[in-house]
Amino acid sequence: MSAIEIARQDLSISQLRAEAARTADAKQARRILAIAMVLDGHSRLLAAQASAMDRQTLRDWVHRYNADGLAGLADRPRPGRQPRLPKPSGSEVAKWVEDGPDLKTDGVVRWRCADLRDRIAANSMFIWHERSVGKLLKKLNFSSMSVRPVHPQSDLEAQEAFKKTSLSWRAPQSAGACRPAGRNLVSG
């Protein structure tokens, strides 16, 4: 069984273990610890088993470590499937949500995913699913809670005047309500 040749010697074994403890990525920490074990003189099989991988997989990670250092031990972003529909610009949708709908042009007093879907379709000629609009809003850090809508014909000044002139009402308290709970008045 041939040993893995680790060409990069810029970090000692203790420094590698300290980096493994410092990283937030558990997979990267296991890979760093496996390399530290190999540098410490353990067999390739033992180091791979301790890190829950195969010998061949450990060899591949050593090659990436030799080429890129600790950054090579992190998972690279996977490309994934390309979206079939073009995304609307997030800033444009965020501006729509922050500004709120216009009753005359949009026909609604508050945004729902279905309403935003219709507005995106009107602007980009592509129809999104409501769930996709909800995912986009979540990426833009909007919550699903909304403020209570205000009726467009409501008179806010009259509502404020009513609040100021109405009397505050409190229920009368009985004499027994003043006593602290759990105290017995009868001494005995």
C-alpha positions in Angstrom: 0.0 0.0 0.0 1.6 3.3 -1.1 1.4 6.3 1.0 -0.3 9.5 -0.1 2.2 12.2 -0.9 1.1 15.5 0.5 3.2 18.1 -1.2 1.8 21.1 0.7 3.6 21.6 4.0 2.6 25.2 4.9 0.5 24.1 7.9 1.5 21.8 10.7 -0.6 18.9 12.0 -1.7 21.0 15.0 -2.6 23.9 12.8 -4.6 21.6 10.5 -6.5 20.3 13.5 -7.1 23.9 14.7 -8.5 24.8 11.3 -10.8 21.8 11.4 -12.1 22.9 14.7 -12.6 26.5 13.5 -14.5 25.6 10.3 -18.3 25.6 10.2 -18.5 23.0 7.4 -18.5 19.5 8.9 -17.5 17.8 5.7 -14.5 20.1 5.2 -13.5 19.5 8.8 -13.5 15.7 8.3 -11.3 16.1 5.2 -8.8 18.4 7.0 -8.7 15.8 9.9 -8.0 13.0 7.4 -5.1 14.9 5.9 -3.8 15.6 9.4 -4.0 11.9 10.2 -2.0 11.0 7.1 0.6 13.7 8.0 0.7 12.2 11.5 1.8 8.9 10.0 -1.5 6.9 10.1 -2.3 4.6 7.3 -4.4 5.8 4.4 -7.1 3.2 5.2 -7.3 4.2 8.8 -7.4 7.9 8.0 -10.1 7.3 5.3 -12.3 5.2 7.7 -12.0 7.7 10.5 -13.3 10.4 8.1 -16.1 8.2 6.7 -14.7 8.0 3.2 -12.8 5.5 0.9 -9.1 5.4 0.3 -9.7 6.5 -3.3 -11.8 9.4 -2.2 -9.1 10.5 0.3 -6.5 10.4 -2.5 -8.7 12.7 -4.5 -9.1 15.1 -1.6 -5.3 15.1 -1.1 -4.8 16.1 -4.7 -7.2 19.0 -4.2 -5.4 20.0 -1.0 -2.1 19.9 -2.8 -3.5 22.1 -5.6 -5.6 24.6 -3.6 -4.8 24.3 0.1 -7.6 24.4 2.7 -9.9 26.1 0.2 -9.7 23.0 -2.0 -11.2 20.8 0.7 -14.5 22.8 0.6 -17.4 21.7 -1.6 -17.5 23.6 -4.8 -20.8 25.1 -5.9 -22.8 22.8 -8.1 -24.2 24.4 -11.3 -27.6 22.7 -11.2 -30.3 22.9 -13.8 -30.6 26.1 -15.7 -33.9 27.9 -15.2 -36.3 27.5 -18.1 -37.9 30.9 -17.5 -35.9 34.1 -17.0 -36.0 35.5 -13.5 -37.5 39.0 -13.0 -35.1 41.4 -11.5 -35.3 41.0 -7.7 -34.9 44.7 -7.1 -37.9 45.4 -9.4 -40.1 43.0 -7.5 -38.8 44.2 -4.2 -39.7 47.8 -5.2 -43.2 46.6 -6.2 -43.7 44.9 -2.8 -42.4 47.9 -0.8 -44.4 50.4 -2.7 -47.6 48.4 -2.5 -50.3 47.9 -5.1 -52.2 50.7 -6.7 -56.0 50.0 -6.6 -56.5 51.7 -10.0 -53.8 49.9 -12.0 -53.4 46.6 -10.1 -57.0 46.2 -8.9 -56.0 45.0 -5.4 -55.3 46.6 -2.0 -52.6 44.2 -0.9 -50.2 41.9 -2.7 -50.7 38.2 -2.9 -48.4 35.8 -4.8 -51.1 35.4 -7.4 -51.3 39.2 -7.9 -47.5 39.5 -8.2 -47.5 36.5 -10.6 -49.9 38.4 -12.8 -47.8 41.6 -12.7 -44.6 39.7 -13.5 -46.4 38.0 -16.5 -47.6 41.4 -17.7 -44.1 42.8 -17.6 -42.0 39.9 -18.9 -44.4 37.8 -21.0 -43.6 34.7 -18.9 -46.0 33.0 -16.5 -44.6 32.0 -13.2 -46.2 29.6 -10.7 -47.5 31.2 -7.4 -45.1 29.0 -5.4 -42.1 30.3 -7.5 -43.2 33.8 -6.7 -43.3 32.9 -3.0 -39.8 31.4 -3.2 -38.6 34.6 -4.9 -40.1 36.7 -2.1 -38.4 34.5 0.5 -35.1 35.0 -1.2 -35.7 38.8 -1.1 -36.3 38.5 2.7 -40.0 39.3 2.7 -42.2 37.6 5.2 -45.6 36.2 4.5 -47.1 38.5 7.1 -48.8 41.6 5.9 -50.3 44.7 7.4 -54.0 45.1 7.6 -55.1 46.7 4.4 -56.7 50.1 4.5 -59.8 50.6 2.5 -59.2 53.2 -0.2 -62.4 55.2 0.7 -61.8 55.2 4.5 -61.5 58.6 6.2 -58.4 58.3 8.4 -59.0 61.8 10.0 -62.5 60.8 11.1 -61.2 57.6 12.6 -58.5 59.5 14.6 -61.1 62.1 15.8 -63.3 59.3 17.0 -60.4 57.7 18.9 -59.7 61.0 20.7 -63.2 61.8 21.8 -64.3 58.3 23.0 -64.1 57.9 26.7 -61.9 55.2 28.2 -63.9 52.7 30.2 -62.6 50.5 33.0 -64.5 47.8 34.8 -65.1 48.7 38.5 -62.9 46.6 40.8 -64.4 44.8 43.8 -62.9 45.1 47.3 -61.7 41.5 47.2 -59.6 42.1 44.1 -57.1 44.2 46.0 -56.0 41.3 48.3 -52.9 39.4 47.2 -53.6 35.9 46.0 -52.7 33.0 48.4 -53.0 35.0 51.6 -55.5 33.9 54.2 -57.2 36.7 56.2 -58.3 34.4 59.0 -55.6 33.9 61.6 -55.7 30.8 63.5 
